[in-house]
Amino acid sequence: MVQVVPGSPAGAFVDLVSARARCLEGKRGDCLDELRRQACAAGGDIVYGLSESVDQHVTYIAATLALRGQAGSGAPAPHGGAAGPPACTPICSPGFDCQGGRCIPLCNPVCAPSEICNMHRNCEPAAPASVPAAPTVPPA
């Protein structure tokens, strides 16, 4: 269950990513449901630090998605500690995976070894390896 906390959560936690949801004005619950879905997709169980704005009958809510953790329990390091590899902010779109803080496209089915997955999630031939030019030998 993902908990929405207006301020900062109590106890140890790890920030995962920042997120934003939009919904129709007066439908704040829809925005909070979307943030809960995003937290779940990112592996989190806390939505906190809510910041709201309204523009032309649309409500926007920005928040931080986090995961509760206990120091020394094998769970993620608490807030302020080393949390491992950098997270992607905002979270990656469906069909992309966060690797080293960057969203990398995932093709389905997986590309052949001679192909790469492009940003449109289509397999394409990998660029041929460049062959180094032969060194020029000055005439003797």
Helices and strands as residue ranges (DSSP letters): E 3-5, E 13-24, H 28-41, E 46-55, E 58-68, E 96-99, E 102-105, E 115-117, E 123-125
